[in-house]
Amino acid sequence: MNTACPHWREVEKLQFVHSCHRDSEQSVVIAGAGPIGLTLAIDLAQRGVPSVVLEKSDRLSDGSRALCWSRRTLDIFNRLGIAGPMRETGVQWQVGRVFHRQEQIYNLRLTPDTFPENPFFVNLQQPLCEYLLLQACAQYPQIDLRWANRLTGVRAHPGGGVALTVRCDRGEYRIDTEYLAACDGARSTVREKLGLRFAGRRFNDRFLIADIEMAGDFPNERRFWFEPPFHDGQSTLLHKQAQNLWRVDFQLNTGPGVSKAQLRLDRDRRSVRKRIRAFLGRDDLDFEIVWCSVYLFTCRRIERFRHGNIFFAGDSAHLVSPFGARGGNGGIQDSDNLGWKLAEVLHGHAADRLLDSYDAERVAASDEDILNSSRTTDFMTPKSARSKRIRDTVLKLARSHDFAVHMVNAGRMSRPFSYRHLGPFKDHPNGIRVRAGDAGLDIPLIHARTGARSYLLRHIRDYTMVAYQRPAVAWPGRAAACDVVHIGDARQGEGEYLDSQGLMKKHYVGDTGGYVLFRPDQHILGVWRDREPDAVIAALERQRGAR
């Protein structure tokens, strides 16, 4: 894979060849070639499942849109082969500063204690992320990516499967598919054709996003202002992007029933330029506005993410405000959850009811994101004089009292959701940090023979048993498709890999050692002190739906 990421202006110019096709039958069709759909297509291809990706446009996204990618997403992108280029091209940051008016309230330093391969966050604007995903797609002939192919009809078969009608330049054609994944965004055609509606809160709070190009000297930090003097007492957020781009989010005056004329005025370049000039506070800085948009705070989702053999992921399923970087990261984790489960069922390794767990797990994850996003919205934009007094009191206290810092909500940053209460997960309670149901925590390893540096999550692409300070597992014949990684304590030197910093013991299994069983999406299925092969096999069979 070519890891070079071109300049964003070159990516913006790309236009892809329109393609036309005939009626066909497919295993999986994916609607939408944004980050969510492309992630799912690559994940399926790596698991030996072909797919057709339908994209109504012939270009990549414009503007920053999904910008801030979390470590969990980067761990997923490691498996897809694009995390390295994202780290190289994007902006890594681990300091967040919060200001009230002109005074800094606090700064939050995200200091890793495990020294994983990926940082906490990388800022890389969505079109560049999509470009890297397209480069990865090109390695897999199993992915049939069809530009300028618009989905016009969706009909579920009573006995399973889905009939699709697609329009291309030469007219309409039909696809009969076993499974359809709707990754086609907030204005999802699939959701519209099925008559599904969002439920939840839609706020009157408007924000203006402005991407500007300039050679600014702001550091690689997330900066948030409550009631800054340069923006009429409203909130403002600053993020540095790759390639001399900066993103500024301005809170706009709120009110019900915003007219289309007002929205056009909000996006007027002269008005936007005036806001940016006031924000910079300098007349000597040249900048160019390259993209701007206005959005309303929304915290909503559809009731179910599975409808027969149709699955919804990303913005087609749930919408949250961008503060906290939950939208894009949550959508990538949707695809990560769905891909391996589709592959298990299509390969005959699991029963169809395994796919029900996609709905249960990702609906719960979406609800957590919506809850956090709603709380952020309520704190940032108080809806009453009393709420504002409380908010301002918290901000005042946070300047000098640590307890109040934790009450300030300028966007709780995205964290991986734990499924520990939702499925057949098995723990041994010994006070460890990572528990069954959690996403795996990456740790550095050393190859015992060569001394080469590695990382735990690089080795988890399918069901994987990690044996730490225990004999390697000899599986009975009926335990199929489970990889084994043998890790030893660095002092003892036993195992294929060595836990060079004692972090496997600290975070996973404690002083006594044990076994950790991972799912293909790197979430932990079980933790055992002893080998107990029958218990491990039973856990695998329960996860797969006990055919």
N, C-alpha and C positions, 0 to 999 in steps of 0.2 A: 504493500500500500504506500502510495506517495503521501508522506506526512506533511509536506509543505502546504500551508494554508494561504491562498492568494489574498491580495488586498481586497477589502470589502467592496471597493468600487468595481473590481473585476467580477466578483461574485454577483453583484447587483445587475450586471449586464447580461448574465447568462440567460439563454433562452433555449429550451429543449425541443427536440424534434417531436412533432405530433405523430402519433401512431394510430393505426386503424387495425381492427381485429374482427375475427369471425366468431360465431357462436362456439362455446366450449364448455367443458366441465373442469372444475378446479377443486382442490382440497380446501384452500384458504384464500379468501379475497380480503384485502385490507383497503378500506376507503380512507384516503388521505396520505400524502407523502411529506408531512411535517415530521418533527423529531419523534413523535409518538409512533406513527405508522412505520417509519423507516427503522426505528429500534426494534419493533416487533418483527419486521421482515427479516432483518439480519439475524436476530435471535432464532427464529424458526429455521432459517437456512443453515445455521451452525448446528442445528439439531436434525438436519436432514429432511426438513419439511419445505416444499416449494410454496410460493405464494404469488399472487397477482396484486400489485399495488395500483390503485386507480387514483389519479390526481387530476382534478378539473382544470388546474392552471398549467402553464408551461414555464413557470419561473419559480424561484425560491422565494421565501418570505422577504418582506422588506421591513426595515426598522429593527430595533433591538429586541422587542417583544420578550420572549423568554431569554433572560440574560444571565442570571446567577445560578450556576449549577453546583449542587451540593456534593459532598464526598460520597454519599450513597449512590448518586447518579454517576459519578466518575468511576466508582467501583464497577457499576454495570457497564459503562462505556469501556472499561478495561477489557472486558470479555469481548466486546464488539471491535476492539482494536483502535479506538479513537481517543482514549483518555490521554495518551502521550502527546499527540498533536494539540489537544485542548490545553494541556498544561503549558506547552511551549508557546502557543499563540495567545492564549487568554491571559487575563490579569488575575494573579493569585492574591488574596487578601485574608488577613486574620485579625484585623483591628476594626472595630465599629465605634464611632463616636456619636454621641447624642448631645445636642445643644438646646437650651431654652433661651430664646431671644439671642443675645450675643455671647452668652456664657456657656462653656462646656459643662455639662452635668456629670458625665462619666465617659470613660472609654472601656470597651470590652475587648480583651485580648483572648483570642481563641488559641490556646496553647495546647498542642497535642501531647498526650502522655504515652502514646503507643508508637509514634514515628511511622505512620502508615505510608503507603506509596502515594496516596492522593491527599491534597490539602483539604481544608474544611470547605472552601468555596473557590471556584474559578469563574470569572466573568468573561463570557464569550457570547456575543450577540447571536441570536437565533439563526440568521442566514449562514453564518460561518459554521455553526454546529451542523446545520443541514448539509452544507457542502461536504464536511468530513464524513457524515453518514453516507452520503452518496458515493464518496470514494470507497467506503467499505462495502457498499452494496455491489459495486462493480466486480468484486472478487467472487461473487456467488451467482452462477448462471441459474440457480433455482429461483432468483428474484426477477419477476417480469414486471418492470416499472413502466406504466403507461401514462405519459403526459397528455394533457388536453383530452382526457377521457372522463366525461362527466356522468356520474351515476344519476339515472332518471327514474328508476323503478326498483322497489324492494318488496319481495313477497315471500313470506316463509311458507315452506311446504308443510302440510299437516304431519307427514311422517318423518320430518327432519330435513335439513338442507334449506337452501335459500335460492330463489330465482331472482336474478338481477338484470336490469336493462341498463345499458350503457350507451351514451352518445359520443361518437367521435366525428372526425371531419367528413366521413363518408356515410354517415347515418347511424342507426342504432343496431346494436347486436346484443346477444343474450349470454349470460354466464350462469350456469348452475353450479353452486358451490356447497360444500359440506358446512363450512363455517364462514361467517362474515364478521370482521372486526371493524367497528366504526371508530376511526381515529381522525374524523374529518372536522374537528374543531367546534367552536361555540355555535356556529351556524350549521350544524350537522344536517346534511341531506338525509342520512339514514334515520336520525331521530325524527325529523320532520315527516318522512314517509310512514313511519310507524305511529305517528300521532302522539309521541311522548312529550311530556312537559316538565320543565324544571320546577322544583319546589324549594322554598327557602326565602332568604331576605335579599331584597334589592334596595340598596341605599340611594339617597339623593346626592351623596358625596361624589363630586367629580374631580378627576386629576388629569393634568396635562403632562404627557411624556414628551420630552424634547431630546433628540439625539443631536449633539453638536460636535463638529470637528474643530479641534484647536490644540495648540501645543501648550496646554496648561501645566501648571506645576503642583497641582493637588496630588497628595500621596495616594498610594494604593490602599484606600480605606473606604468603608461604607460610612457616609456622613448624613445625619438626619437632624433637622432643625424643627423645633416647635416654635411657632409664632416668631419667625425671624423678622428683623426690621426691614429687610430688603424685599419682603413679599407680603406686605399688608396683613401681618399677623397670622398667615396661614402656614401649613407645614410644607417642608421641602426635603427632598432626598437626592443625594448625589452618589453615583457609581461611576468608576472609571471602566471603560471598555477597552477592547483591543484596538490597536492601530490608530491611536490618537483620537478616539471617539470618547465622548462623555455622555452620560445619561442623567438628566435632571427631571425629577417628578415634582410638579407644583400642584398643591391643593388649590382648587378653585372655590369660589363662593358657592355654597350649597343652597338648594331650594328645590321643591317639587316641580315637575312639569317643565323641564328645561326644553326650550324650543330648538328647532333645527338651526334657526338663524343664530342663536346664542352659541351653539356648538361650532358653527362655522367661524364665528367671531373668536372663539377660544383658540382655534387653530390658525387664525390669521398670522402670517409670518411677521408682520410689523408688531403685532401685539406680543407674540412669542419672543421676538428679538428684544423688546423693551424689558420683559421679565428677566431674560438671561443677562442683559446688561446690568440690571439692578442687582442680580444675584452675584455677578462677578465683582461688582464694585470698582471696576477699572475700565478706563476708556482705551487703554493701550493694547488690550488683548483682542486679536482678530479671531473670529470664529465664523463657522458656516453652519446653518441649520440644515441637517440632511434628512430629517424625518421628524414628524410630530403627530401625536394622536391624543384623543381625549377618551377617557373611559370612566364608567360608573362603577363604584364598589358593588360587587355582587358575591353572595355566598349561597350557592344553590347547587342542587344535583337532581338527577332523575331518581325515581324510586328504586329501580333495580338496574344493575349493570349487565345482567344476562337476561335475554329474551329468547328462549329456545336456543337456536344455534347462532344467534346474533349477540355480539359482545360490544360494550361501549367502553372506551378508554380516553383519558385526557379530557380536554374541554368539551367533548361531545357528551361526557358523563357528568362532569362537575365543574363549577366555576368558583374561583376565589379571587380576592384582591391580590395584587402582585406583591404587597408588602410581606416579606417573609419568604419569598421565592418558593411558594408551595404549588403553583400551577404546573409549570413545566416539570419540576422534579416529581410531583405526584403522578403526572401522566407517564413519565418514563418508568416509574415503579409499577404502574398499571400494566404496561407492556411486558415488563420483566416478570410479573406474576402470571400473566396469561400465556406467554410464549411456551414455557416448558410444559404447562399443563395441556395445551393443545397438542404438543408433540407427543406427550405420554399417551394420550387417548388415540391419536392417529396411528401411532406405532403399535397399538394394542397392548401397551404395558399397564394401562389403568382403565378403570370404568369411567363412563361418561359423567358420573356424579362428582368426579374430581373437579370438573369444571364449575360445579356449584360453589366450590370454595373460592373461586375467583370473585364471585359476587359478594360472598360473605366477608372476605378479607379486605377487598378494595372499597366496599361501601363503608366499612368501619374506619378505614384509613381516611377516606374522604370526609367522613363526619368529624374526625379529629382536626383535619385541616380547616374545615368550615368553622368549627368552634374557635380555633385559634385566630383565624382570619377575622371573624366577627368581633372578637374581643379587641383585636388591634384597631379595627375600624371605630369601635365605640370609644376607645381611649384617644385615638388621634383626632376624632371629630365629635366631641361631646354634643349630645342632643338636647341638653337642657342647661340652664344656668347653674343648677346644683351639680350636675356632672362635670361641668367645666371647673367649678371651684374645687372639686375633689381632685380632678386631673392636675390643676395648677398647684395644689398643695403637695401632691406626690412629687411633681417636678422640683418644687422648692426644697423639699426634704432630701431628695436624692443628691443634691449638691454636697451635702455634708454627712449623710447617714446611709451606710451601706444597705440596711434593710429595705430602704425605699427604692434603691436602684432596681431591685428585682420586681418592683411594682410598675416600673416605667415600661410601656409597651409601644415601641416604635417599629414593631414587626418581629414577632418571634420567628427566628429563622428555621427553615425546613429541617426536620429530623426524620429518620426512617421510622416507620410505624412498626410496632411489635404485634404479632399475631398470637401472643402467648395464651390469650383467653378464647381463641376461636377454633382450635383444632386439636389433633391428636399429638400434642407436644408432651415431652417427658423430661423432667428435671431431677437433679439430685440437689437438695437444698443445703449448700455449703457456703453461702455468702458471696458467691462469685458475682462479677459485674454483669456478664452476658448470660442471659437465660434462654431456655428453649422458647422459640417463637420470635426472638429478636433477629434482626439482621446481623450477620457476622461482623465482628470487629477485626479489621486487618492488623496484622502484626508482622514485623520483619523476621525472616528465617535465614539460616545459613545452611547450604548444602554440605552434609557431613564429609563427603569425599573430596569435592572440588573447592570448597570454601566460597562458592559463588553466592551472592546475595539474592534472596527471593522474598516473596510475600505470601502469606497464607492464602488470601483470596484468589491469587492467580491459579491455585490448584483446585478450585471448586467450580466445576462447570456442569456437573451432574450430581446425582446422589453421591455423597462422599463421606466416608468415615475417617475422622482424624483420631489416631491413637497416640496419646501423649503419656510417655513413661509407662507404656503398657506393651505387651507383645503385639506384633502385627496380627490382624484378624485373619483367620482361615475360615472363610465362609462355607457353610453347608451348601449343597448343590442348589437348593431352592432359593437362595438369596441372590437374585439376579441384579445386574446393572448397578453395582455400588462400588465406586472407587475407594481406595484406601491410601491415606497419607500417614506415614509413621514419623513422629516427631519425638526427639529426645531432649532431655535437659542438657544444656551446653557443657556442664561440668562432667556428665557421665559419658557423653559422646555416643549414645545409643540411639539409632534411628536414621532414616534417610535424610531428614532435616533436623537442625538443632534450633532450639528456642534460645537465641543468642542473648536475649535480655530478660528472660524469665517472665514474659508477658502472657504466654499460654497458661502458665500456672496462675498468674495473678488474675486474669480476666475470665478464664474458661473453666478450669477443672480443679483449682485449688492445689494444695501441697501434695495431695495423695495421687494426683494424676487421674486419668480416665479416658473416656471415649466421647467424641462429639460427632453427631450425625447431622450433616448439612443437606438441605434440599438443593435442587438445581439453581434456585434463585438466591442461594447463599444465606437464606434464613435457617436457623437452627431447628432441627426436628426433634432432637433428643440429646441428653447428656447423661452418661452412666459412669459410675465408679469402676465397675467391672465389665467384662466383655459381654456377658449375657446375650449371645447371638440370637436366641429365640425372641427376646424382647425387642432387639433391633429389627429383626425381620418382621415382627408383628407391627412395629411402628411404620415400617415401609409399606406394608400391605394396607394398613388403615389409611395412610396418606393417599395411596393409589386407588382407594375405593373398594378394596377387598373384592377383586373380581369374582 
